[in-house]
């Protein structure tokens, strides 16, 4: 019995060290997303230059992308990563300290948190496969509102337009929404979105 307990403790510590590293990675990634604009600029500047050149080559006029700020575009994602990283760090510290130092309170708290997370995942998967429209509808309405209210077409230089244009180019979404240029594009898009 003592051998199995020791092996169980070692297994908990090894798994928690892996999640501790993931927690640090998510936390650092979140901080970079929030305040690391100067660090990220060198990575996406070439994509912006290519996008600008292609838009100008296809007669969409002169596009000013100098005010593009990726932190403003993914700011919410940065907060999510910071929160996820901190949550993982707290859970792994409870698991490691509880297993190494044999602190019963920490192990019970760790077990309860892990069981709640597992139950949440099972419920989410049940909803995802049992009633996928529940999740799809919740995702569609903010995306539609973003396109209706903030998207200004290929010539738009606001952050929402740039984000949607980048997504369309990278994922190669063929929606049929962008069939005309200029102001007619936005009008056509709004008409088609209203039919969705």
N, C-alpha and C positions, 0 to 999 in steps of 0.2 A: 504494500500500500504506500509506503514511504517513497518508493521509486516512482510510482505513478504520479504522486503528488509533486515530486521534484520535476519530473518531465512536463507535467501540466504547467507548473510555474515558469519553466524555461520557455515553453511554447507561447504562453501569454506574453512574456517579455519580448520575445523575438517578433511576434506579430505587432505588438505595440511600438516597437522601435521602427518598424516599417511605416506604421501610420504616423509616428512622430515625425519622421522625415517628410512624409506627404503633407503633414500639417505645416511644417516650416516652409515647404515649397509653395503651398497655397497662400500662406500668409505673405511671403515675399512677393509672389506674383500679384496679389491684390495690392500691395503697397506700390509696386511698379506701375500697375494700371492707374492708380490714383494720383501719384505724384511724379512718376518717371517719364513725363512727356519727352524730355531731352534725350533720355536713354533709348526710347522707342523710335524716335524720329528717324534715326539712321536705318532702321529695319523697314519702315513702310514708305520712306520717301521715294524710293525707286518705283514702287507701285503707283504712287500718286503722279509721278512724272510720266509713266506709261499711260495712265488714265487720261491725263491732261493732253498728251500728244495724240492719243486716239480720238478724243473728243474734238480737238482742233482739226485733225486730219479729215474728220467726217463732217466738217462744216457746222459744228455746233457753236462756233464763236470762240472768243478768248475766255478761258475759264481761269478764275483766280482761286487757287487752292492754298494760298499762303496762310489763310486763317484756319486751316483744318487742324483740329485738335483731337487726337485719338482718345485722350483721357475724358473729354466731354462725351464722346460717343460711347465708350464702354465704362463710364464712371460707376454705374450701378453694378456692373460685373465685378469691379474692383472691390466694392464693399462686400459683395457676396463671397469673394475669395478670402478676404480678410476674416470675415465671420466664420467661414468654413475652416480655415486654418486654425483659428483660435479654439473652435469647438473640438477639432481633432487633437490639438495639443492638450486640452483639458482632459479629454477622455483617455488619451494615452498615458498621461501622467498618473491619473487615477489607477489605470491598469498596471503600469510598471511598478509604481510605489506599493500598491496593494499586494502584488505578487512577490516582489523582492523582500519587502519588509513584513509580510504576513499581516497587513492591517486589514482586519475584517470589514470595517466600515467602508474603506475604499473599494474593496472587492465587491461588496454588495451594491454600492452605488454604481460601479462600473458595469456589473451584470445587469442592473435595472436599465441603465442607459442603452446598453447593447440590445437588450430584449425589446425595448420600446422602438429603437431604430429598425430592428428586424420586423417587428409588427407593422410599422409604418410602411416599410418597403413591400410587404405582402399585401397590405391594403391598396397601396398605389398600383401595384401590378394587377391586382384584381379589378380595379377601376379602369386601368389602361386597356386590359383585354376584354373585360365584361361590358364596358360602356365607353368606348374611345371618344365618342362625340362630346362627352363631358369635358374632357381635357382639350380637345381640338377647338371647341367653341370658346373656351376661356382664352385660348391662344390667338384665335382669329380676330376677335373684336379689337384688341389694342393694335394689332398689326394693320387692320383695315383703317382704323382711326388715324394711325400714323400716315398711311398713304393718302387718305382723304384730306387731312388737315395740313400736313407739313411737307409732303413730297412735292417738289416743284419741277420734276422731269429731269432730263439729261442736263439741261443748262442750269439747274439749281445748284447753288454753292453752299446751302445750309447743311448742317451736319446730318440731318435726316435724309436729304436727297443724296448726299455723297454715300451714306451708309447703304441705302437701297440700291444705288447704282453699282456699288462695289459688290454687294451680295448677288445681284443679277449677273454680273460678269463672272464672278468666281464660281457660282453654283450653276451658271448657265440655265437659269430659270426661263422657260419658254412659256410665258403667260399670255402673250398676245396683247399685253397692255400698251406696249410702246410701239405703236404702228405709225405714228406721225410725229413730226418734230414741233418744237416750240410750244406755244400756248395750246395748240390743238391736242398735243400729247396729253397734257394735264386734263383737258376737258374729256377726251376719249377715255382716259384712265378712270376718272370719276364716274363716267357713265357706266363703264364695265364693272366697277367695284359696287355700284349701287345694285347691280343685278345679282351680285354674289349672295 
